[in-house]
Amino acid sequence: MPIRAVIEDEGVFTPEETEVLISAFEDTLRHVGESNRSDTLSLFVARQIIHAASGGERDPEKLRNSVLSVLSVLGHRASGNTES
């Protein structure tokens, strides 16, 4: 399921905010090395980004880093470069 569908289900983000969330989502997937947008990890990443954004965060780097932190706690290592 693409992140856009998950965001639209939430129905609370503007088109501009949606683009920020999509950017953070794609950047996060690059960092964890996932290209299959329909797998469980991708859906988890999408929901985590939406959760962080629901709290008011709109910086794509901070959104990405918050998800990478959660994944790290859960034992999933990023394969990409985490520096911006």
Long-range contacts (C-beta under 8 A, 24 or more apart in sequence): 1-37, 1-38, 1-43, 1-46, 2-37, 2-38, 3-37, 3-46, 3-49, 3-50, 6-43, 6-46, 6-47, 6-50, 7-46, 7-50, 10-50, 10-54, 12-54, 13-53, 17-53, 17-58, 20-53, 20-58, 20-60, 20-63, 21-49, 21-50, 21-53, 21-63, 23-60, 24-49, 24-60, 24-61, 24-63, 24-64, 24-67, 25-49, 27-60, 27-61, 27-64, 28-63, 28-64, 28-67, 28-68, 30-80, 31-64, 31-68, 31-78, 31-79, 31-80, 31-81, 31-82, 32-68, 32-71, 32-76, 32-78, 32-79, 32-80, 33-78, 33-79, 33-80, 41-76, 45-71
